[in-house]
Amino acid sequence: MKKKINPPQTPVVSKEILEQAKLALQSDRLKPLGNCKVCGFEVAPNSAEGLCWVCRRLKISAWRDSDHQMPAQE
């Protein structure tokens, strides 16, 4: 028994509209902002220091830890 071959269907969306949609998607993507100064990975979008999200999080965590330390008594 052979499988019946369906004739090619006409496209619902024209090729021009499809190409315009693809170009619109490409322009909406964020462009990389550069590389992290510490590890070289892609920079986080909200980082003013030029750090990736991991290095930025480690820096924030280190600041938080240093604020909570008690000064050494003499």
MDTraj code that builds the backbone (N, CA, C; nanometers):
import mdtraj as md
import numpy as np

residues = "MET LYS LYS LYS ILE ASN PRO PRO GLN THR PRO VAL VAL SER LYS GLU ILE LEU GLU GLN ALA LYS LEU ALA LEU GLN SER ASP ARG LEU LYS PRO LEU GLY ASN CYS LYS VAL CYS GLY PHE GLU VAL ALA PRO ASN SER ALA GLU GLY LEU CYS TRP VAL CYS ARG ARG LEU LYS ILE SER ALA TRP ARG ASP SER ASP HIS GLN MET PRO ALA GLN GLU".split()
xyz = np.array([
    [0.0838, -0.1163, 0.0000],
    [0.0000, 0.0000, 0.0000],
    [0.0900, 0.1250, 0.0000],
    [0.0617, 0.2150, -0.0912],
    [0.1410, 0.3368, -0.1021],
    [0.0688, 0.4526, -0.0353],
    [0.1510, 0.5426, 0.0172],
    [0.0952, 0.6615, 0.0815],
    [0.0581, 0.7633, -0.0262],
    [-0.0575, 0.8227, -0.0119],
    [-0.1032, 0.9211, -0.1088],
    [-0.0244, 1.0508, -0.0897],
    [0.0284, 1.1012, -0.1985],
    [0.1062, 1.2257, -0.1955],
    [0.0121, 1.3428, -0.2164],
    [0.0151, 1.4358, -0.1209],
    [-0.0697, 1.5555, -0.1320],
    [-0.0036, 1.6574, -0.2241],
    [-0.0794, 1.7255, -0.3057],
    [-0.0217, 1.8302, -0.3898],
    [0.0299, 1.9455, -0.3020],
    [0.1317, 2.0173, -0.3468],
    [0.1853, 2.1284, -0.2672],
    [0.0784, 2.2350, -0.2426],
    [0.0720, 2.2795, -0.1179],
    [-0.0284, 2.3790, -0.0822],
    [0.0252, 2.5195, -0.1113],
    [-0.0651, 2.6097, -0.1397],
    [-0.0251, 2.7480, -0.1609],
    [0.0010, 2.8111, -0.0246],
    [0.1056, 2.8930, -0.0125],
    [0.1372, 2.9545, 0.1166],
    [0.0285, 3.0521, 0.1604],
    [0.0043, 3.0568, 0.2900],
    [-0.0974, 3.1462, 0.3451],
    [-0.0451, 3.2892, 0.3495],
    [0.0828, 3.3027, 0.3853],
    [0.1463, 3.4347, 0.3957],
    [0.2410, 3.4519, 0.2784],
    [0.2379, 3.5678, 0.2161],
    [0.3265, 3.5901, 0.1018],
    [0.4722, 3.5983, 0.1471],
    [0.5618, 3.5708, 0.0543],
    [0.7048, 3.5702, 0.0861],
    [0.7536, 3.7080, 0.1295],
    [0.6990, 3.8129, 0.0729],
    [0.7411, 3.9485, 0.1077],
    [0.7091, 3.9793, 0.2546],
    [0.5894, 3.9434, 0.2971],
    [0.5498, 3.9690, 0.4357],
    [0.6345, 3.8846, 0.5301],
    [0.6647, 3.7617, 0.4919],
    [0.7475, 3.6744, 0.5739],
    [0.8883, 3.7320, 0.5899],
    [0.9463, 3.7827, 0.4829],
    [1.0800, 3.8434, 0.4893],
    [1.0798, 3.9691, 0.5767],
    [0.9754, 4.0514, 0.5652],
    [0.9659, 4.1712, 0.6492],
    [0.9566, 4.1340, 0.7959],
    [0.8845, 4.0286, 0.8282],
    [0.8723, 3.9832, 0.9666],
    [1.0067, 3.9339, 1.0201],
    [1.0814, 3.8624, 0.9377],
    [1.2133, 3.8148, 0.9800],
    [1.3081, 3.9314, 1.0061],
    [1.3048, 4.0327, 0.9198],
    [1.3901, 4.1498, 0.9394],
    [1.3509, 4.2271, 1.0650],
    [1.2217, 4.2340, 1.0933],
    [1.1753, 4.3030, 1.2140],
    [1.2228, 4.2312, 1.3396],
    [1.2234, 4.0991, 1.3379],
    [1.2710, 4.0226, 1.4530],
    [1.4198, 4.0446, 1.4759],
    [1.4965, 4.0528, 1.3701],
    [1.6408, 4.0733, 1.3838],
    [1.6715, 4.2096, 1.4428],
    [1.5951, 4.3108, 1.4093],
    [1.6225, 4.4450, 1.4607],
    [1.5800, 4.4587, 1.6066],
    [1.4867, 4.3728, 1.6541],
    [1.4415, 4.3788, 1.7927],
    [1.5388, 4.3146, 1.8902],
    [1.6271, 4.2317, 1.8434],
    [1.7219, 4.1642, 1.9318],
    [1.8238, 4.2640, 1.9846],
    [1.8646, 4.2417, 2.1102],
    [1.9657, 4.3281, 2.1711],
    [2.1026, 4.2961, 2.1132],
    [2.1777, 4.3986, 2.0879],
    [2.3128, 4.3795, 2.0396],
    [2.4050, 4.3615, 2.1598],
    [2.5054, 4.2748, 2.1489],
    [2.5957, 4.2560, 2.2611],
    [2.6676, 4.3865, 2.2948],
    [2.6819, 4.4125, 2.4237],
    [2.7418, 4.5373, 2.4685],
    [2.8930, 4.5282, 2.4825],
    [2.9483, 4.4114, 2.4648],
    [3.0921, 4.3934, 2.4771],
    [3.1218, 4.2736, 2.5652],
    [3.2452, 4.2674, 2.6109],
    [3.2871, 4.1572, 2.6948],
    [3.3160, 4.2052, 2.8355],
    [3.2963, 4.1158, 2.9320],
    [3.3196, 4.1448, 3.0723],
    [3.4681, 4.1733, 3.0943],
    [3.4971, 4.2700, 3.1785],
    [3.6359, 4.3062, 3.2085],
    [3.7065, 4.1985, 3.2897],
    [3.6303, 4.1169, 3.3622],
    [3.6897, 4.0169, 3.4503],
    [3.7041, 3.8820, 3.3808],
    [3.5929, 3.8295, 3.3272],
    [3.5955, 3.6926, 3.2738],
    [3.5858, 3.6857, 3.1215],
    [3.5457, 3.7939, 3.0559],
    [3.5383, 3.7945, 2.9105],
    [3.4056, 3.7506, 2.8529],
    [3.3073, 3.7194, 2.9379],
    [3.1757, 3.6791, 2.8897],
    [3.0981, 3.8039, 2.8475],
    [2.9796, 3.7862, 2.7873],
    [2.8978, 3.8972, 2.7397],
    [2.8524, 3.9865, 2.8558],
    [2.8596, 4.1168, 2.8379],
    [2.8253, 4.2137, 2.9417],
    [2.6751, 4.2136, 2.9675],
    [2.6379, 4.2265, 3.0949],
    [2.4971, 4.2347, 3.1326],
    [2.4393, 4.3665, 3.0823],
    [2.3126, 4.3681, 3.0403],
    [2.2544, 4.4906, 2.9849],
    [2.2426, 4.6045, 3.0848],
    [2.2344, 4.5773, 3.2133],
    [2.2193, 4.6835, 3.3120],
    [2.3488, 4.7121, 3.3872],
    [2.4615, 4.6722, 3.3337],
    [2.5892, 4.6912, 3.4008],
    [2.6606, 4.8137, 3.3450],
    [2.6806, 4.9114, 3.4306],
    [2.7528, 5.0319, 3.3887],
    [2.9037, 5.0113, 3.3981],
    [2.9463, 4.9092, 3.4728],
    [3.0890, 4.8842, 3.4936],
    [3.1509, 4.7963, 3.3860],
    [3.0692, 4.7393, 3.2985],
    [3.1212, 4.6509, 3.1951],
    [3.1449, 4.5106, 3.2472],
    [3.0538, 4.4616, 3.3337],
    [3.0673, 4.3283, 3.3912],
    [2.9521, 4.2396, 3.3445],
    [2.9792, 4.1085, 3.3370],
    [2.8714, 4.0142, 3.3067],
    [2.7845, 4.0005, 3.4310],
    [2.6727, 3.9299, 3.4193],
    [2.5802, 3.9234, 3.5325],
    [2.6399, 3.8473, 3.6506],
    [2.7261, 3.7483, 3.6242],
    [2.7864, 3.6721, 3.7340],
    [2.8856, 3.7592, 3.8106],
    [2.9756, 3.8251, 3.7398],
    [3.0749, 3.9103, 3.8058],
    [3.0079, 4.0282, 3.8749],
    [2.9031, 4.0815, 3.8146],
    [2.8295, 4.1917, 3.8771],
    [2.7650, 4.1455, 4.0069],
    [2.7073, 4.0260, 4.0058],
    [2.6434, 3.9712, 4.1260],
    [2.7473, 3.9440, 4.2351],
    [2.8640, 3.8935, 4.1962],
    [2.9705, 3.8697, 4.2938],
    [3.0190, 4.0004, 4.3553],
    [3.0269, 4.1056, 4.2754],
    [3.0699, 4.2355, 4.3259],
    [2.9680, 4.2899, 4.4259],
    [2.8399, 4.2823, 4.3932],
    [2.7342, 4.3296, 4.4834],
    [2.7359, 4.2491, 4.6126],
    [2.7547, 4.1182, 4.6012],
    [2.7585, 4.0318, 4.7185],
    [2.8785, 4.0654, 4.8065],
    [2.9918, 4.0935, 4.7453],
    [3.1118, 4.1291, 4.8224],
    [3.0911, 4.2617, 4.8946],
    [3.0278, 4.3585, 4.8293],
    [2.9983, 4.4856, 4.8965],
    [2.9083, 4.4628, 5.0170],
    [2.8070, 4.3804, 5.0005],
    [2.7133, 4.3525, 5.1090],
    [2.7856, 4.2856, 5.2264],
    [2.8757, 4.1909, 5.1973],
    [2.9504, 4.1223, 5.3035],
    [3.0446, 4.2170, 5.3764],
    [3.1067, 4.3084, 5.3035],
    [3.2015, 4.3995, 5.3667],
    [3.1303, 4.5040, 5.4527],
    [3.0060, 4.5376, 5.4213],
    [2.9310, 4.6337, 5.5004],
    [2.8908, 4.5753, 5.6356],
    [2.8727, 4.4448, 5.6438],
    [2.8251, 4.3811, 5.7657],
    [2.9387, 4.3401, 5.8611],
    [3.0623, 4.3535, 5.8186],
    [3.1734, 4.3124, 5.9034],
    [3.1954, 4.4149, 6.0140],
    [3.2272, 4.3655, 6.1301],
    [3.2572, 4.4528, 6.2430],
    [3.4022, 4.4991, 6.2332],
    [3.4293, 4.6251, 6.2667],
    [3.5680, 4.6710, 6.2648],
    [3.6480, 4.6000, 6.3737],
    [3.7737, 4.5749, 6.3461],
    [3.8602, 4.5075, 6.4416],
    [3.8875, 4.5998, 6.5610],
    [3.8769, 4.5432, 6.6828],
    [3.9034, 4.6215, 6.8026],
    [4.0489, 4.6095, 6.8415],
    [4.1051, 4.7185, 6.8894],
    [4.2469, 4.7167, 6.9267],
    [4.2653, 4.6798, 7.0696],
])
top = md.Topology()
chain = top.add_chain()
for i, resn in enumerate(residues, 1):
    res = top.add_residue(resn, chain, resSeq=i)
    for name in ("N", "CA", "C"):
        top.add_atom(name, md.element.get_by_symbol(name[0]), res)
traj = md.Trajectory(xyz[None], top)
